[in-house]
Structure formats: C-alpha cells, structure tokens
Amino acid sequence: MRLGVRGNSEKGVTIIELAVVVAIIGIMALFMTPGLGEWLQNYRIKQAARDMAADFQFAKMKAVNLSGLRYCAVTFDITVNGVRYDYLIYSDNDQNLEYDAGEALFKSVILTNEYRSVAFDTAKGSVTFPHNTNSQPSVGFDSRGLPRNIQGNFQGGSVYLINTQNNKARQIDLTAAGAISIAEY
C-alpha cells in the first residue's frame, strides 16, 4: 500500500479536512460582513425611494379610477388620530388636499417603521410640494392623473430621502406633467 493514497474502501471526510473547510468559510464570512452591511444600507434607501415613486404612481392611477370631481391626494407630515405619519394617500373628495374624516384612506406610511434609518432629508428641504391650508406639503392627482396644488394649478415637486447611517440619499421628482423620477444626490 502506498502512503498518502486512499484505497477504495476508505470513504468520508476526516476531522482535519472538516476543520479546514469550516475555517475557510469563517474567514470568508469575516471579510464579507462589512460589505454586506453597506449593501443593506444602500438597499434600504433605494427601496424607500422606489416605493415612494410607486406610491405616486398608485395615487395617479387611483385618481383616474375615482374620476369625477375628486382627487387622490398625497399629504406629507400629517397627524391623524394622534399618530404622526410621514405621508398619507387618500381620496380627497372636496379637493382641499387635506385628509378629512370619511375620506377613503388608501395608504399611511411612517418611514422609520418600514425602512430603518431612512428619513426625510431636512438639509435639502424634505418635501418641496406646496402647502395646503394646514401648512402640510400636499399634491392631488386629478381624473387625468395630473398633479394639482391647492389652487387647482398643475404642480410638481420633490421629496428628499436620506439614510442616516451612511448618508446615501435619493430625490424623488414629480413634474407638473406627472412624470416621476428618482435620482441619487
């Protein structure tokens, strides 16, 4: 029998071989962990921006489906029943861009509950939509899906989000023609 060569009758893994494989996996995990944390932080801000853009699109489509003389509105920084929301999407029956009792609420969002470490970027102005009479930034979509302000004029604006852990930021723009885009800044 030759040294170092196994015969057909020897099968399996030795403890030394298993220990070497476990050590290699441990070393790889050690180097991957910092990169994984950074990836997760980047993912959160990207996902928050994509979801907000999708929420604008949802409000546009809902307004078209509602038709008639009412908007589907998005109002930011609003308190309802003692709970502060970053934004609400609702059927604005009286077109005043203010959430009133009895209006259908489609979505309510608290950013930090859904995306840890993501918040409005106050250094950039947070939200640039015009304010309603309660001084809340708001935009309403009409039956054609076009954004309107409190006076009924076409209106665009921007929302600025930042991940407070790594300062990665995204800007969600809505043009007066209803186009929605996301940019890194």
Steps between C-alpha positions, in 0.01 A plus 500: 500500500630846411507784751267793438272311263167373622362172396146455369387375841576835673212748462396813688660813635756524775464741790803694376346547155172615657685745727686650200173552308330661802802730551492608133126575518556698823775709344284571193206604721729732696597687182145507360324639809599870459399493133169339585420774752573774244292319238206479741518873578508584127211262436281672762529848347454368146194301602346794690540723192358234266204444731425872524516534121266200475267667752484812279420275205234323707341836592496603132329177396256513791402856400423382147287218642320734742408741218256779562564807712742361755873450527717222626731696727837446665554710812828503692575546870145448620354392833184289503341376823813593695739310269754693292541362148768595251235488229146387423334408172126553501192591297466877533128544438496878554833566316646701789811275529419435866402163642150524647298241692302288257750522215632160392854441628703288259841501666673645806879492533744554785841477332696377802254215554549375146862595427732513798728808493314667209351846557419821318814703429429826680827650372353490147154618602337156549197555274462786248131462419288807582316505832129464554314732740628291796862562389554140393676428170241341271430406143174377350458303180201580281290260291764513223780411743653848493639657820318803639561743786247654741402763239438231238806594292737241358776445754816297534736455790772285654549279802847456650583182692822417683636192673627638829747211541706561188370835362395343170211705362233490232282768347155408367374755246146546374466739207194715431428263210493203740836340416670330794876449530758402761852639522792450735646818645 
